[in-house]
Amino acid sequence: MSEARAPADEMPPYEVVNIGYADISDGHEHVEFVATKDPDGGETRWAWLEVVGAIRAGERFVAASTGGKAAAILELSVCPVCPAATPRYRSPAAR
């Protein structure tokens, strides 16, 4: 039997506190890691591919939290130079 999971909007988000980049070639950079404050109060340093998998699985990552609300939501996009997944932020109001 599988566990019921709350809708993504009801689950507490991971709050992004740092994003590290790696130079791929001649100034072409990609995210290497994302550091977060976690819903349980801990902190995690995620490899970028772990973040991609977590977002695809329904986890939420926010740029900042004020009063418990997301200031900006981290989403997946495609790099304009190559086909790699890259982050972008959107306002929670822009749904």
C-alpha angles and dihedrals in degrees: 000000000000124000118250111243125209117243112272093249090059097049118090112255131234109248113225111226100167139011120199122204132203123207106238097182137333096344095323102132134186132188111269100179144356122212117206145183103231130223089248092055096258129115128238135190105210126196108234093248089054089055091049090052093045093050090048088050091054104265117141127224120191131193094223140347124222118179089350093302128115115249092194132358122225111230135173122260136163122261110251090223101044137008095261122125112255133178127255131175129227133185114254087232091061099080 
